[in-house]
Amino acid sequence: MKSIFSFLLICLAAGCINRATATLAPGANITGMKSFYVVHQPRDNDHLNQVISDNLSFRGFHSTAGPELPSYKTDAVITYVDKWMWDITLYLLELTVTVRESAGSQPLAIGNSYHTSLTRLTPKEMVDEVLSNIFGPTNAPAKVAPVKDDFKPRGSNFGR
């Protein structure tokens, strides 16, 4: 009986695993970088490159995204690897973001976010988690949509 309980506890705990890390190369100076280009992964149908680029722009950087390396000069090129999992719905299991000075150079920084089903985040939240670990948290105020006064939950008689 004790072994069954232990097995169930381990199985439940395995569904709650999450990890968020960032590693900077020795001597890397990413604080002076102002412009980034995010390369789109060919198999990415969710356009995470644009989500990453938007997050960088929100942080005050100049960022663009596209399918190939840019013909113009940027301070850094960002690539990413996304891994999706199915558990009732499809969700982003792991995201790894790599910052390089140019496409062929060694990584300056690598950030990773891993969330299993019970701790899953939206792709936008995972991008923010990874970039916060690499560049630090944003100082910009959270953008909150205004609440409409005439809000009524669908399918209810609330407020009638």
Secondary structure, DSSP 8 states (H G I E B T S, - for coil): -HHHHHHHHHHHHHTT-EEEEEEE-TT---TT--EEEEE--TT-SS-HHHHHHHHHHHTT-EEEEESS--SS--SEEEEEEEEEEESSSEEEEEEEEEEESSTTS-EEEEEEEEE-GGG---HHHHHHHHHHHHH----S--------TT---TT--TT-
